[in-house]
Amino acid sequence: MIQLGVSLYPEQETLKDVEAYLAMASAYGFTKVFTSMFSVKGTREEVVGYFKEFTKIAHKYNMKVSGDCNSEFFERMGATERDLSAFKDMGIDIIRMDFSFHDQRDAVLINNKDNIGIEMSTAFIEVIEGAIANGANVENLSTCHNFYPQKYTAPSMEAIRRLNGYWREKGIKTAIFISSAKEGTHGPWPVSDGLPTIEEHRQLPIEVQLTHCLAMGDVDEILIGNAFAGEEEFKAIRRVMDKAFVTIPVNENLGFLKDYVAHGDVRRIPFYVELEEGVTDLEREILFDFPSHSDMGDCMHYMLRSRLPRILYRGRSIPERKCHKTHYTKGDVVIVNDNLAHYLGEIQVVLKDMPVDGQRNLIGRIRKDEIFILDEIKAGDGFTFME
């Protein structure tokens, strides 16, 4: 299951605002808070006192706190790789290290006796490899991508994929930031252009960013980088998560097919579909109610093919409906009709232009800003649809 988190920037928010936001986030299934520690001014005692209150609120809502820490703040708190007592007194669960020692001290820090998790940038490859070589316990280590307040400064999608894959192979968890589009949101600096990890996410609705991260398949935590996201955005995220992670009982009525149709704890990529006029009840049933569509992966060239429905719905009739288009285009969702009876009921998602030949009915089209997510779907990935 993916962990969801929010971000807060204490120098710009009252504790009353913090509590109201975390209460709302928790109600929608969020379990982590990222916060900037080094922006809080004051003596060691004042800072420790502030974060005691902050973490008390977060823990009240069963949320873990990850505190962003630079070298100046680390020294200001009198901390060393062997002494994290200031952070323990604060109630910090995870220290997000914005720096490293570049020697055996990194391993000592990760293996700290206080059981405080250590999180490092996904870019710290040499640092983390060195720490592991020096005996660091990877169970107490995670990585997190940076966010990018300035437009056009975020890394490419390919670079993000490479880092995700690298840490997945190492068995180390990875977090990524998405961005609220609500007007007036803020980060740690006076810039209001969002706080995503991926540049292409900056102008997208938050639930589309979330769905894309789910489709990438190799991130463990998804954090909203800016504050405060709106409740409508939390609702949209919840709708996606409720469709993406489901428990499906075995359908004993399917006979030998019961083992082939998705069941148990299932992860699916949900796509919003704008339906065509005239779609029949049977077409809707196959599209929306089939437990989890997927492609076997042997012919993902012109389309994604969900083949099992044609077996389950064999013997039914899906008459041809005339299509107003000459070609199906990427993002179109179609179903095979009576004119190709052997494959009747097969749901297909178009990836490449195909002529309309009367063998398929156009059911609808994936929402425009989600079409790029199709590029992430791999063989065996489950996907589903929302109207």
C-alpha positions in Angstrom: 0.0 0.0 0.0 1.2 3.5 -0.8 1.7 5.9 2.1 0.3 9.4 1.6 1.8 12.5 3.2 1.5 16.2 3.5 4.0 19.0 4.0 4.0 21.9 6.5 6.3 24.9 6.9 6.1 26.0 10.6 7.4 29.5 10.2 4.4 30.3 8.0 1.7 28.5 9.9 0.1 28.6 13.4 -0.2 25.4 15.4 -4.0 25.9 15.2 -3.7 25.8 11.4 -1.4 22.8 11.6 -3.9 20.9 13.7 -6.8 21.7 11.4 -4.9 20.6 8.3 -3.6 17.4 9.9 -7.0 16.5 11.1 -8.4 16.8 7.6 -5.5 15.0 6.0 -5.7 12.1 8.5 -9.5 11.8 7.8 -8.6 11.1 4.1 -6.0 8.5 4.9 -2.7 10.5 5.1 -0.2 9.1 7.6 2.9 11.2 7.2 4.0 14.8 7.6 7.1 16.4 6.0 8.3 19.6 7.6 11.2 22.0 7.4 13.0 22.1 10.8 15.8 24.5 9.9 13.5 27.4 9.1 12.3 27.6 12.8 14.1 30.3 14.6 15.1 30.4 18.3 17.4 28.8 20.8 17.8 25.0 21.0 15.3 24.9 23.8 12.7 27.0 22.0 13.0 24.9 18.8 12.8 21.7 20.7 9.7 23.0 22.6 8.0 24.1 19.3 8.5 20.7 17.7 7.3 18.9 20.8 4.0 20.6 20.3 4.1 20.0 16.5 4.8 16.3 16.7 2.3 15.9 19.6 -0.4 17.1 17.2 0.8 14.9 14.3 1.0 11.8 16.6 -2.5 12.6 17.9 -3.7 11.9 14.3 -1.4 8.8 13.9 0.9 10.6 11.5 4.7 10.2 11.5 6.8 13.3 11.2 9.8 13.6 8.8 11.9 16.7 9.6 14.1 18.2 6.9 17.5 19.0 8.5 20.6 20.8 7.1 24.1 20.8 8.5 23.6 24.2 10.2 20.5 23.0 12.1 22.1 19.7 13.0 25.0 21.6 14.7 22.6 24.2 16.2 20.8 21.4 18.0 24.1 20.0 19.3 23.5 16.8 17.5 26.2 14.3 16.3 25.9 11.0 14.4 25.9 9.3 17.9 23.7 11.8 19.7 20.2 12.5 18.3 18.7 13.3 21.6 17.4 16.7 20.5 15.4 15.1 17.7 14.2 12.4 20.1 13.1 15.1 22.6 11.2 16.8 19.7 9.4 13.6 18.9 10.7 13.5 15.3 10.2 10.0 13.7 12.4 10.5 10.7 15.2 12.9 9.9 15.4 13.9 6.3 19.1 14.6 5.9 19.9 17.5 3.5 23.6 16.8 4.0 25.9 13.8 4.7 29.2 13.2 6.4 30.6 11.3 3.4 32.4 8.7 5.7 31.6 6.0 8.2 29.6 8.5 10.3 26.7 8.1 7.8 26.4 4.4 8.8 26.5 5.3 12.5 23.8 7.9 12.0 21.5 5.4 10.1 22.1 2.8 12.8 21.2 5.2 15.6 20.1 3.8 19.0 17.1 6.0 19.2 15.5 4.2 16.2 14.9 7.4 14.4 14.5 6.8 10.7 17.0 8.4 8.3 15.9 9.6 5.0 18.2 10.8 2.3 17.9 12.3 -1.2 17.5 9.8 -4.0 20.5 11.5 -5.6 22.8 10.5 -2.7 23.8 7.3 -4.5 27.5 7.3 -3.5 26.7 8.4 0.1 24.2 5.6 0.6 26.3 3.0 -1.1 29.2 4.0 1.1 27.0 3.8 4.2 25.8 0.3 3.3 29.4 -0.8 2.7 30.1 0.5 6.3 27.3 -1.6 7.8 24.3 0.7 7.6 21.0 -1.1 8.3 18.8 -0.4 5.2 15.7 -1.2 7.2 16.2 2.2 8.9 16.9 4.0 5.7 14.6 5.5 3.0 15.1 7.9 0.2 13.1 10.9 -1.0 13.1 12.9 -4.2 13.5 16.7 -4.0 10.7 19.1 -4.9 11.3 22.0 -7.3 9.6 25.4 -6.6 11.0 27.1 -9.7 9.3 26.3 -13.0 11.3 24.1 -15.5 13.9 23.1 -12.9 12.7 19.6 -12.1 14.5 16.6 -13.6 13.2 14.6 -16.6 10.7 11.7 -16.2 13.4 9.4 -17.4 15.8 10.5 -14.6 13.1 10.0 -12.0 12.4 6.5 -13.4 16.1 5.5 -13.2 16.4 6.6 -9.6 13.2 4.9 -8.6 14.4 1.6 -10.3 17.8 1.9 -8.7 16.4 2.1 -5.1 13.7 -0.4 -5.8 16.4 -3.0 -6.7 18.2 -2.1 -3.5 15.0 -2.7 -1.4 15.1 0.9 -0.2 11.8 2.9 -0.1 11.3 6.0 -2.2 9.1 9.0 -1.7 8.0 11.5 -4.3 6.3 14.9 -4.2 3.2 16.0 -6.0 1.7 19.5 -5.9 -1.6 21.1 -4.9 -3.1 23.5 -7.5 -5.0 25.5 -4.9 -4.4 29.2 -5.2 -2.3 30.7 -2.4 -0.4 27.5 -1.4 3.2 27.9 -0.2 6.4 26.0 0.4 9.5 27.0 2.4 10.2 30.0 0.1 8.1 32.9 -1.3 7.4 31.0 -4.6 3.9 29.9 -5.6 4.4 27.7 -8.7 3.8 24.4 -7.0 6.2 21.9 -5.4 6.4 18.8 -7.6 9.2 16.4 -8.2 8.3 15.9 -11.9 8.1 19.0 -14.1 5.2 17.6 -16.2 3.1 17.4 -13.0 3.3 21.1 -12.2 0.1 22.1 -14.2 -1.9 18.9 -13.7 -4.8 18.3 -11.3 -3.5 16.6 -8.1 -5.3 13.3 -8.7 -3.7 13.0 -12.1 -0.3 13.4 -10.6 -1.2 10.8 -8.0 -2.4 8.3 -10.7 0.8 8.8 -12.7 2.9 8.1 -9.6 0.9 4.9 -9.0 1.3 3.8 -12.6 5.1 4.3 -12.4 4.9 1.5 -9.9 8.1 2.0 -8.0 7.4 4.7 -5.4 6.4 3.9 -1.8 5.3 7.3 -0.5 3.5 10.2 -2.3 3.7 13.6 -0.5 1.9 16.8 -1.3 4.8 19.3 -1.4 2.9 22.6 -0.8 0.5 23.7 1.9 -2.4 23.9 2.2 -4.1 21.6 -0.2 -7.8 22.0 -0.5 -10.4 19.5 0.8 -11.7 18.9 -2.8 -8.2 17.8 -3.7 -8.2 15.4 -0.7 -11.5 14.0 -1.9 -10.2 13.5 -5.4 -7.1 11.7 -4.0 -9.3 9.5 -1.9 -11.5 8.6 -4.9 -8.4 7.5 -6.8 -7.0 5.5 -3.9 -10.3 3.8 -3.2 -10.3 2.6 -6.8 -6.6 1.8 -7.0 -6.4 -0.5 -3.9 -9.2 -2.9 -3.5 -9.9 -6.4 -2.0 -11.8 -8.6 -4.4 -13.3 -11.9 -3.3 -12.9 -15.0 -5.3 -15.9 -15.5 -7.5 -16.7 -19.2 -7.2 -19.3 -18.9 -9.9 -16.6 -18.6 -12.5 -15.5 -22.2 -12.3 -12.0 -22.7 -13.7 -11.7 -19.0 -14.5 -11.9 -18.0 -10.9 -8.1 -18.3 -10.5 -7.5 -16.1 -13.5 -9.7 -13.2 -12.7 -8.0 -10.8 -10.3 -8.9 -11.4 -6.6 -7.4 -10.8 -3.2 -5.6 -7.5 -2.5 -5.5 -5.9 -5.9 -3.7 -2.8 -7.1 -5.2 -1.1 -10.2 -4.5 2.1 -12.1 -7.8 4.0 -12.4 -8.5 6.1 -15.5 -11.4 8.6 -15.8 -13.4 7.9 -19.0 -15.7 10.4 -20.8 -18.4 8.1 -22.2 -19.9 8.3 -25.6 -23.7 8.7 -26.0 -25.6 5.5 -26.6 -23.3 3.2 -24.5 -25.3 0.2 -23.5 -25.8 -1.2 -20.0 -23.8 -4.3 -20.9 -20.9 -2.2 -22.3 -20.9 -0.2 -19.1 -20.9 -3.4 -17.0 -18.0 -4.9 -18.8 -16.0 -1.6 -18.6 -16.7 -0.6 -15.0 -17.5 -3.7 -13.2 -14.9 -6.2 -14.4 -12.6 -6.7 -11.4 -9.3 -5.6 -12.9 -8.4 -5.2 -16.6 -4.9 -6.0 -17.7 -2.8 -6.8 -20.8 -0.7 -9.9 -21.1 2.0 -7.9 -22.7 2.6 -9.8 -25.9 1.1 -7.2 -28.3 1.1 -3.8 -26.6 1.6 -1.9 -29.8 -1.7 -0.6 -31.1 -3.7 -1.2 -27.9 -4.0 -2.5 -24.4 -6.2 -5.6 -24.5 -8.3 -6.8 -21.6 -9.1 -10.3 -22.9 -10.8 -12.2 -20.1 -14.2 -10.3 -20.4 -14.7 -12.0 -23.8 -14.7 -15.4 -22.0 -16.9 -14.3 -19.2 -19.4 -12.7 -21.6 -19.3 -15.3 -24.4 -22.7 -15.8 -25.9 -23.9 -12.3 -25.2 -24.6 -9.8 -28.0 -23.0 -6.4 -28.5 -24.5 -4.9 -31.7 -22.4 -2.5 -33.7 -22.8 1.1 -32.9 -21.8 3.5 -35.7 -18.8 5.6 -34.9 -18.5 9.3 -35.9 -14.7 9.0 -36.3 -12.7 7.6 -39.2 -9.8 6.5 -36.9 -9.5 5.6 -33.2 -6.8 7.6 -31.5 -4.7 7.2 -28.4 -6.8 7.2 -25.3 -10.0 5.9 -27.0 -11.6 3.0 -25.1 -13.4 0.5 -27.3 -15.1 -2.9 -27.0 -15.2 -5.7 -29.6 -18.8 -6.1 -31.0 -20.8 -8.8 -32.8 -18.9 -8.3 -36.0 -15.9 -10.0 -34.5 -17.8 -12.5 -32.4 -14.8 -14.6 -31.3 -13.4 -11.6 -29.4 -16.7 -10.1 -28.4 -16.5 -8.2 -25.0 -12.8 -7.6 -25.2 -12.0 -4.1 -23.8 -9.2 -2.3 -25.7 -7.5 1.0 -25.0 -6.0 2.5 -28.1 -2.3 3.4 -28.1 -1.9 4.2 -31.8 -4.2 5.4 -34.6 -6.4 2.6 -36.0 -9.0 2.8 -38.7 -12.6 2.4 -37.6 -13.7 -0.9 -39.2 -17.0 -1.7 -37.6 -15.6 -4.4 -35.4 -15.4 -2.3 -32.2 -17.7 0.1 -30.5 -16.3 3.4 -29.1 -17.2 3.4 -25.4 -15.5 6.6 -24.5 -12.2 8.4 -24.1 -9.7 8.6 -21.3 -9.6 12.1 -19.8 -7.2 14.2 -21.9 -4.7 15.0 -19.1 -4.4 11.3 -18.2 -3.6 9.9 -21.6 0.2 10.2 -21.0 -0.2 7.8 -18.1 -0.9 5.0 -20.6 2.9 5.1 -21.4 3.5 3.7 -17.9 1.3 0.6 -18.2 3.3 -2.6 -18.3 2.4 -6.2 -18.9 0.2 -7.5 -16.2 -0.5 -4.1 -14.6 -4.1 -3.9 -13.4 -6.2 -1.0 -14.6 -9.8 0.1 -14.1 -12.1 2.9 -15.1 -14.1 5.7 -13.5 -16.9 7.7 -15.1 
